[in-house]
Amino acid sequence: MTVNRLAPRPPPSSTPSPLQPLSPRVKAPAEQARPLALNSKDSFQPASSAKASVTARRATESLQRAPQSGGQAPRAHEAAQAKAQPQPAGFFDTLGQGLQNLGQGIQDFAEGVVQGATDIVQDTAQAVQQGANAVNNAVDTAVHGTGDFAPNPAPGFATTPPGTPLPAGARPVQAPQPTGVPDVSIDPDDGWIIGAGPTGPTAYPPNTPPSEVHPITPEGQDPNAPRPTIIFTNGILTNSADQAKAAQQLANETGANVICVHNGTNGGVVDVTQAGGDILSLPGNPATHTLTNLLTQAAQSGQPVHVAAHSQGGIITSDALQQTKDNLSAQGLSDAQIEQIMGNFHVQTFGGAAPSYPSGPHYTHVVHPGDPVSGPLGMGNPLNAANAIANGQEVIIAPNPGPIYDNPFNNHDFSGYAPQADLSP
């Protein structure tokens, strides 16, 4: 590629001019500023260099037209040359500094986002923990366990004569143990059978045959007299010692022996969550497993079987009865035979939280109109009650033991239901 020079200026007119021609010394830079011909693409000059050449040439021509006096022309020519020289690449320095600042800004922003997210997660976790603690405290304060407010039994209740033999593994009942997690405990008697023993309330291993469990007997009566036995399952927030107190009240009210399937407590929130799983018939509740084994064995005896349940114990009982029917079916019994066997069961629920129960047994459901548990969940719900009555089950509305404007859970206490208990089918 060739860069052509500008066309030469026309010759000066014949009119004399006061301007003096430039000296050869001044013309030399103009000759040096002429653009060079580029012979190939390998000799390509940057645009900035070409622009500088053109600028220098134009500056020289301007000098030719300027007056020559006092050495001003050389100085102007030198200024033009200085202007025509390529300047340092300050733009790239500024751009680099800007990019560096931008990178630091992005890094600072990212660190701020991460720190902010971390703070949000920590604050949320703390709020959730505080909320769980508040809910658990409210449940523990408002909701009463099955054995709460049961009359104090006589000294030495649930005690067998000294030297009474116990099956392997039987031991005194134990209190729930803390886990280190706030409001969460482990109940060592969960799923065990609670009865009497030489030192008082005693826990029997879950697989103990019913005939080897010493029952809790009515106070003031001959402990060895023959009488029916009730299998009793408790609700939430009840340790095994309190369940034994409730069992003693049940024995005194009915004149029957009582053995218990212990539905262990792990704290209010955990207990309520487990009850929700029981309504959905989710597996894993040790009390359901133990009660199913006891009911399956009792069904095979052909004798009347008395079952009682309070609150969550009603859900456990409903699930265990259905699993008992499934066990009998697995043994090859027909549906008619199963219904006939299940007719030997007499089930009483007190403020039960189950919405329905399997067919076969004779049912009596006792509810208080002010019970905040059985009201929405169990037989206090008109739809559940209507369905139960349509299937031949009895629903009894008993008077509230306490005012509904106080703590409504007072109307859910087992101690207020126990006077309604009896052995009638």
N, C-alpha and C positions, 0 to 999 in steps of 0.2 A: 504494500500500500504506500502511496506517495501523498504527502501533505503539500499542496501547492502554496506558494507564497501569494500574498495579496498583490493585486495589480499595481504597478508603479504609479506614483503620482504624476499627473501631467506636468510638463515643463513649466517653469515660471514664466509669467508674461514678460513682454519686453519692457514693461514699465519699470523704471529703476526702483529698487526697493532699498529702504534703509537698512534691511537686515543683512548681516554678513554671513556668508556660507560657513557651515561648521568646519572645524578643522578636521583633518584625517584622524586625529586621536579620538575625537568624539564619535566618528562614524564606525569605528572598529567594533564597539559593542553591538551595534545594530546588525553588523554582518555576522557576529557570533550568535545572535539570537534567532537567526533564520532556522526554521524547522528542518529537521533532517528527514530524508526519505527513508521509509521502513521497507527493507528488502524482503522481509518474510515475517510470518506470524511469530517466529521465535524472538524477534527483536521488538516486539510490541512494547510501547511505553504506556505507563499508567495515564489515565485521563488527567490526573493532577499535573503531570510533567508537561503534557501538551498544552494544557491551559496556561501553565507558567511561561512557556515559550511564546505563545500568542501575546500574553500580557507584556512581556519584555519588548517584543517587536513594536507593539502599539506605543509603549512608553518612549521608545527611541524616536519614532516618527513625531511624537509630540514635542520632543526636544528639538527636532529639526525645525519645527515651526515656531518655537519659543525664541525670544530675543537673547542674544549672547552678551552678557554684561556681568562684570564683577565676579566671575567664577560661579554664578548661580546655576549655569547649565550643567557643569559637572556634578554639583551637589544634587540637582534634580535627577540627573541620570543615575547617580548612586542610590538615591531613594527609590527610584523606579526599579532598579535592579534588586534592591533589598525586598521590595514588595513582591517582586516576581518570583523570588525564591520560595520553594515549598516550605510551609510552616510545620512545626512539630505536631505530631498526631495527638493533640490534647483530648480530642473527642473520645478516642479509645480508652485513654486513661480514666476519663470521667465515666464512660460506660462501664468499665471494669469495676470502678468503685461503687457505682450504682447497683450493679449485679451483686457485689459482695454485701452491700447493705440490705438488698432485697432478700438474699439468702439468710442473713442473720435474722431479719424480720420474720421470715417463714418459720425458722427454727424456734424463735421465741413464741410465735403464735401456736405452733404445734405443742410446745411444752406447756403453754397455758391451757390448751384444750385438754391435754392428758391430765394435768393437775386438777382442772375443773371437773372432768369426768370422775376422777378418783374421789374427789370430795363429795360429788353427788352420790356415788355408790356407797361410800362410808356413811353419809348422812341418811341415805335410804335404809341401809341395813340397821342402823341405830334406831330409826323410827319404827321399822318393822318389829325389832326386838322389844321396844317399849310398848308398841301396840299389842304384841302377843302377851307381854307381862300384864298389861292392863286388862285384857280379855280374860286371861287366866285368873287374875285376882278377883275380877267381877264374878266369874263362874264359881270360884271357890267360896266367895262371900255369899252369893245369892242361892246357888243350888246346893241342896243338902244331900248327903249320901244316904244310902238305904238305912244305915244304922243310926243316923243322926236323930236325936230326940227320942230314941227308944227308951222305955223305962229302964232304970238301972236294975239289972237282975239281982237276985239274992246272992250273997257271998257264996263262992264256990260253984257258980252255975257252970254248966257244961263240964262237970267233973265226974269222972267215973270212980268207982271204989279203988283204993290203993291196990296195986298189983295187977290191975286189969291188963291183959296182954294187948299189944298193939302190933299191927302188921309192919313188915319191914318198910323203913323210910318215913313212917309217921313221926311227927315232931310237933312241938308247940307252934302256934301261928306266929308269923313274923311280920313286922311292920315294913312298909315300902322303904326302899333305900334310895338316897339321893344319887344322882348321876353326875353332878357337877354342872349340868345345864339347868338354868333357872326354871323352876316349876315343872321339871320333868323328873320322874322317879321310876324305879323298877320294883314291881311287886313280886316278891319271891313266891307268894302263894297263888299267883295267877293260874287259873285252870285246875287248881287242887280242890279236893273235897274237904269241907270243913265239918267237923263233928265234935264230939266230946272226947276227953282223955283224962288221964290221971292228974294232970296239972291244970286242967281247964280246956278252953277251946284249942282244938288240935287239927293240924293240917295233914291230910292223907294224900299220898301220891295219886295222880289222876287215874291210873289203871287199877286202883284198889277195888275189888268186888264190893258191891253195896252191903253184902252180909257181914263184911269185916269192918265196916265203919260204925263206930259207936255214935248213935244219934244224940241230938240235944232233946231232952225230954221235958214235959211240962213240970213246972215247979210245984212242989207240994204233993206230987203223985209218985206212986211206986215206979221207979225207973225201969223195972223189969216187967211191968204189966204189958200184955200184948196190945198194940194199937197200930193204926195205920202210920205210914211214913210219908212225909211230904218232901219232895226234892225242890229246893228253893234256890233261885238265881237272883242276884242283886243287880242294882243299877250302877251308875257312874259314881266316882269319888267315894268309894267305900273300901276300906281295908278289911282284912279278914276278921280282926277282932270286933269291929263294928257290925260286920255281917252276922257274927255269932250272937250279938246282942239282939239284932232284929229277928234272928231265928228263934231266940228264946221267947220274944214277944209273940211270934207266930205260933209257937208250940203252946204257949199259955192260952191264947185266944181259941185255938182249935181243939186242944186236947190231944194233938197228934205228936209223934216224933218228927224231928226235922233234921235232914242232912242238907248241906249246902254245896252248890257248885260256885266256886269263887270267881267272879268276874273282876279281875285285878284292876287297880287304879294306877295310872301313870301321870296324873295331873289333869286339870280341867280341860285344857285344849286338846291334849292327846286323847282323852276319854271321849270327848264329843266327836272328834274325827273318827275314832274307831266305831262309834255308834252309827255314824253315817255310812261307813263301809259295811256294817252289819245289815243295814236296811237294804243295801244293794246285794246282799248275800255274798260279799267278798270273803274268801277264805282267810284263815290266819288267826282267828280269835281262839285262844286256848280253851276258854270256857265253853264255847260252842262244841269243840271237839270232845271235851269231857262229858258234857251233858248228852251228846248224841250217843256215846258209848253206854252211859247209864240207862237211857231210855230204850236203846236197842235190847239190852239185857233184860230190862223190865218187861218189854213187849213179849219176849219169848216165854215169860213165866205164866202168862195167861191170867194174871191176877190184876186187880184194879191198881192203877198207878196215879198218884196225886202229885201234881206239879204246880208250883206257885212262882210268880215272877213279878218283879217291880222295875218300872222304867226301862232302861236298856235291857234288863233281863227279859222283858217281853220279846224284844227283837231276837235275842239269843235263843229263847225258847221256840219261837216260830221257826227259825232256821234249823234248830236241832230236831224238831218234830218232822220237818220235811226230809231231812237227811235220814232219819229213822225209817220213814216210809221207803226211801230209796234203798236203804240197806235190806229191808224186807223183800223188796222187789228183786234185788240182786240174788237173794236166796231162792228165787224161783216161785214166790207166792204170787197169786193172782191179785188183781186190783180188788176184787170182792173180799178175798181173804185179808188183805191189808186193811181195808176199811173196817172189817169186823174186829181185827186185833186192836186197831187204833181207837175203837170204841171203848176200850178198857181205860183210856186215859181221861182224867178229870183235871182240867187246866183252869187255874184262876190267875188273872192278871190284875195288877193294881197300879193304875197310872201307867200302863204299858205304852211303849213308844212305837210298837209295830203297827203298821196300817192294816195288816191282814194276817191270817193264820191258815195252815193247811186243813183240809177236811178230815173228818174222822173222829177226833176227840170231842168230848163235851166241854164247852167253854163257858166261863163266867167272867166277864170283863167289868171291873169296877172302876169308875172314873168320877172325879170331882169336876163340876162345871168350871171351877176356877183354876184347874190344873194347867199351867202353861206348857207342859210337855205332852201329855196325852191329848190335850185340846186340839192342837194343830196336827199332831203326828199320829196319834192312836185312836182309840174308840171315842174320844171326846169330839172328834171330827164327825159331823153328821153323815157325810158320805161313807166314811169307813164303818160307822155304826150301822147304817142302813144295809150295807153289804153283808156285814156280819150277821145281822138279824135275819136277812133273807136266806142265809146258809144255816139257820138253826142255832146260832150262838146267842147267848144271853148277854145283854148290856145293862148294867145297873148304874144309875146316876145317883151317887151318894152326896149328902150335904157337905159343903166345904167345911173343913175343920177350923178354918181361920178366915178373916176378912180378906177380900181380894184387893183392897186398897193399901194393904200393908205389903210385905214381901210376898208376891204371888206364889213363890216356890214353897211357901209354907203349906200350900194345898197339894203339893206333890210329895211331901214327906211320907215315907212308908208308915211311920208311926200313926199318921192320921188315917191310913187305909186299913191297918191291921184289924181293927174291930169288925170290919166287914168280912173277914176271912171265915170260912167254914169248910166242912168236908162234904157238903151235899153235892151231888152230881150236877 
